[in-house]
Amino acid sequence: MNTASTTESLAEKTVFPILFAISFSHLLNDTIQSLIPAIYPVIKDAYKLTFTQIGLITLTFQMAASLFQPFVGLYTDKKPQPYSLAVGMTFTLVGLISLSLASSFYMILLSVGLVGTGSSIFHPEASRMAHAASGGRRGLAQSIFQLGGNFGSSLGPLLAAWIIVPYGQSSVIWFSIIAMVAIIVLSKVGSWYRGHITALRAKGKSKIAVLTYTFSKKKVVFAVAILLILIFSKYFYMASLTSYFTFYLIDKFNVSVQTSQVYLFIFLVSVAAGTLIGGPVGDKIGRKYVIWFSILGTAPFALLLPYANLFWTGVLIVPIGIILASAFSAILVYAQELIPGKVGLVSGLFFGFAFGMGGIGSALLGKLADSTSITYVFHVCSFLPLIGLLTGFLPNIESKR
């Protein structure tokens, strides 16, 4: 059977309204999640927490957000669940309300665990839906999907600076409105996806056609291992910035909490802007080249960051965010094409591993900060993007199409 012609016959037009709806839902989901690290300066003072405890909060959230994702993806590959996104957002809603009412460190851990569980349900099936609506333009679809999430993540620091810092932890409950809006939108998206599945089954095509490749199992496993190592370097470095950048600025430059949140916002907006680069550029020139640029290209700016003054710190975090963010969409679609027919499993594995590495990284870096200093942490992490040199060992998928 001619794989290319099969792909063309099964490919639908790119369904942009659905992609934008999924991206908007991702924005709402990650806006809520971004509130967790954004309120760290508030709860650290209120509960007299150490950096190690701050790291444990991130670890709990990220592990809850990561452990279930491969299993959710594997299950939905076999039995798609159109309304699972709305169910996952319900977990997030409960966790958000619980976080606003939490009165102890352990209650905070339980609350962020619920938010993380909602995320673990959301990401694999949302990625499948983006794939289904892509019309074959998978890199573009994943970039649109990721753009919403990264832009939502950038809003957390501003919302914390404007609302949570002045009005306290209890003001978190107002963000439950965001979760309710997301549940409504995701219910509508679920209805479209159910119709999409029904239409495919009516044609006798229960799965979207994918390209097939001739790599051996050993080579596929080796390539996936390289990709996971690259994810490790990216998300360990991201953990240093998302969890501890505000503390770094406060400690090194003696800025206010609100000012530190604005700098974090600048970094996260840069991440959102960079998200759109990786997917569509990878569609055109090849994903391996994008992965090369996005991880290794961060290294010069990362190495300079610990030595910069406040002005140049604000300048350097922009290219760091833009370049680093272009990696994930390219890595994810590269892996999906490396392992055809397992969109949910691959999405769950890579989203889950990314969240897990972010959580473990935050916990370990928090412990390191308590043992040394927050400035030392940024010196150590500045070398992580050099791991991008391993990209050279990845096979060229485009030559196997």
N, C-alpha and C positions, 0 to 999 in steps of 0.2 A: 504493500500500500504506500502511496506517495504521501509522506507526512506533510509536506508543505501545502499540497492541494487540499488535504483534509483540514488543515488549520484554516485555510482561506474559506472553505465551505462552511465551517462551523463558526467562524468569527463573526460577531455581531458588530454593529456600529458602537463606538464608544458612547456610553450612556452618561453624559456629563452631569445631568441633574442628580443621578444617584451618587456619582463620585463626589459631587459637592456636598450632598446631604451626609454621606459617610464622613467626609472631611470635616464638616461642621460638627458632627457628633463627636469626632475625635478631638476637635478643639474644645468642646464642652467637657469631655472626659478628662483630658489632660490639664485643663484649667483647674479642675477640682484636685487632681493629683498634685499639681504644682503648688497648691496651698500648703502641702505638708512641709517641704523644705523651706518654703517662704516664711513660715511662722516659727522656725527654729530659734531665731534670736529672742522672740517673745517668750516661748515656753522654757528656753534655757534659763532665763532670769527668773521666771515665775516659779519653776520647780527645782531650781538650783541643780541643773543637769550638767554632767561632764560631757566632754566631746565624745567619749566612749558611749554614753547613753544616747546622745544624738545619733551616732552611727548605728546603734541598735534599733532605733526607730526606723531609720532608712532601711536597714537590713530586714526588719519585719515586714515593712511595706513591700519592698522589692522581692523578697522571697515568696510572699503570698501572691504577688503579681506574676511570678515566673514559674513556680513549681507546677501549676496546673495547666499552663499554656500548651505544652506539647500533647498532653492527654486530651485537652479540649480540641486541639487541631486534628489529632488522629481520629477522634470520634466523629467530628463534623465532616471529615473527608468521606467517611462511610455513610453517615446520616446527617445531612445538612440540617441545621436548626435555625430557621429564619428569624425567630423571635428571641434567640438567646442573648442578643445584644441588649435588648430592653431588660431582660432578667439580670444580666450583669450590672447594668446601670442601677438597678434596684439595690443590689448589694452596696454599691458606691454611695447611694443616697442614705442608707442606714448607717454606714460608716461615718459619713459626713456629720450627720446629726449627733452620733455618739461622740465624735471628736469635739464638737462644740460644747458638749456637756461633761467631758472627761475631767476628773478631779485628781487623777493620780497618774504616775508614769505608766503603770500597767494598763490602765484604762486607755491611755493614748496608744499603747501597743496594739490592743484589741481593735481600736477604731481604725488605725491605719491598715491593720490586717484585713478588715472588711473592705476598705477601699481597694486594697491590692487584689483581693479576690474578684471584685467587680472588673478590674482591669484584665485579669487573667482570662475571664470569659469573653471580654470585649474584643481583644486584639486579633486572635486567630480567625474568628469568623468574620470580623470586619475586613480583614485582609483578603479573605476568600471572596467577599462581596465586591471589593474593589477589583479583584482579578476578574470576576464574572462580568463586571461593567466596563472592563478595559477595552473591549473590542480588539484585542491583540496588542494594544499599546501599554504593555504591562509596566514598563518603567515610568511612564507618565502617570499611570493610575496610582502606582505606589507613592510617587512624589506628591500627588495631590492629597492622597490619604495622609501621608506623613506631615505635609505642610500644616494641616489643621491641628494635628497633635503638637507639633513644635511651637506653633503660634500660641496655642492654648497654654503650653508650658511657660511661655514668656510672660503671660498675663499675671501669673501667680505673684511674683514679687511686687508688681504695681498694686494689685488688689490688697496684698498684705500691707504695703506702705500706706495706702489710702484708707483702708477699712480696719484690718485686724490690729495693726500697731496702735492706732488711736483708740479703738473701741474694745480691744481685748479678744481673748479666745472665744468667748460666747458669740461673737459676731460671725463666726464661721457658719452658723446655722442659716444665715441668709443665702449662702451659696447653694443650699438645697434646691432653690428655685432653678438653678442651672441644671441640676440632675433631673428634675421633673421635665424640663423642656427637652432634654436629651432622650428621656424615655419615650416621649411623644414622637419625636423625629425618628427614633430607631424602630418604633412600631410600624411607622409608614414604610421605612426602608425594608423591614422584614416582610411586609406584604408584597412589595415589588419582587423580592428575592424568592418568595414562595411561588409567585407567578412565573418567574424566570425558570425555576426548577421544573415546574409543571410543564412549561412549554418544551424544555429540552427532553423530558421524558416522553412527551407526546410524539416527538420526532424519533424516539428511540435512542436518544443521546443523553445519557445520564451525567456525562462529564464533559467539560469543555476540553476540546482537543488541545494538545500541547506538543511542542517540538520534542523529538527524541534525539538522544546522542549516543555515541558509541564508546563512551569511557567505560573502563573496567570498574568493577565494584571497589577494588583496592584504590584506584585513582580517585573515585568519587569520595570515599571515606577520607583520603588524604586531603583533598581539596576542602571538604567540609571542616576538617580539623584546622586548616589554615584560616578559613573564614571565621571560625569561632575564636581563634587566637587574636585576630584583628578586631573582632567585637570586644574581646577582653581589653585590648589596649585603648580602644575608643571609649568604652564605658567606665573604665577605671579613671581615665582622665576626665571624663564628663562628671564623674562623681565628685572629684576634687573641686570642680567649679560650681556645680549645682548645690552641693551640700555645704561647702566651706568657703566659697568665694566671699560671701558677705563678712564672715568672721576674719578672713584674710585682710580685707580692706579696712575693717574696723581696727584690727590689731596693728597693721603696718602704717596706715595713713591717718588713723584716729578720726575717721568719718562717722557720721551719725548712722543709725540703723536705716532710716529712710533713704539716705544717700547711697548706702551700700545696696539697697534693693533696686535703686534706679540703675546702678552699674550691672547688677545681675540681669535686669530687664534688657539692657543693651546687648548683653551676651546672648540671651535667649532669643531675642528678635533676630539676631544675626544667624542663629541656628535655624530659625524658621525660614529666613530668606535663603539660606544655603540648601534647604531641603529640596527645593524645586530644581536644583541643578543636576543632582545625581541621576535621577530617573530618566528624563528625556534625553540628556546627553549620552547616557549609557545606551539608550535605544539606537542612537545614531553612530557612535564611534566605538562602542564596546564597553562592557561594564568593568572589565579588568583595568582599563586605563583610568576610569573614574575612581576605582578603589585605590589605585596607586596614588593618584593626586590627592584624594580626600584625606587619607590617613598620613602618608609620609609628608604631604605638603603642609601639614599643620606643624611639623617639627620645628622649623626655624622660629616661628612666632612663639611656640610654647617654650622653647629654650630661652628666649629673651624675656618672657613675662616676669619671672622672679626678680629680675634686675631693673625693671622699669619703674619710673615714678608714677604718680597717680594719673597724670595726663596720658602718658604712653601706655599705661595699663588699660585705660579706656579705649585707646586706639587699637592695641594688640588683640583685645578680646573679640573685635569685629571680624578680622580675617580668620581667627581661630574658630569662631562659631560657624562662619560661612563655609569654610573648607571642610571642617570636620563633619558637618551635618550632611554633606553630599554623599557620605559613605553608605549610610544604612540602606537607602532605597536600592542602590546598586548592588550591595551585598545580598539583600533579600531576594531580589529578582534573579541574580546570578545563581543563588542556591536553588530557587524554584525551577530554573531551567536545567540545572545540574541534576535534579531529582524530579523528573516529570511526573505529573499526576498526583503529587502530594502537597498541594498548595497549603492546606490547613496545617498539616504536620510540620512542614518547613517553617511556615509563619510562626506557629506556636513555639517551635524549638528556638528560633532566632530571637523572637521577641522575648521569650522566657529567659533565654541565656543572657540577653542584653540587660533585662531588669535584674536578674540574679547577680550579674557582675557589678552592676551599679550598686546594689545593696551590700554585697560583700566588700566592694571597694570602699564604700562609705564607712562601714564598720571598722575595717582595718586602718583606714586613713584617720578615723577619729581616735583610735587607740594610739596611732603614731603621733598624732597632734598632742595628745595628753602626755606622752612620753618625751617628746621633743618640743616642737613649736609648730604653729600653723604655717609659718613661713617655710620651715624645713619641708613640710608636706608638699608645698608647691615646687620646691627645688627638685624633690624626688620625682614627682609626677611629670615634670617637664620633659623627661627622657622617654616616656611611654610611646609617643607617636613614632619613634624610631623603629618600633616593631613593624611598622608598615613596610619595611624592606622585604618581609616574608611574602608580600603580594607577588613577587617575581616567581614564586613556585606554583602559582595557580595556572591551570591549563587555560588555553584560549578557547572559550566556548564558541565564539563566532565562527571559527574555522571548522567546526564540527556540524554546523547547521545543514 
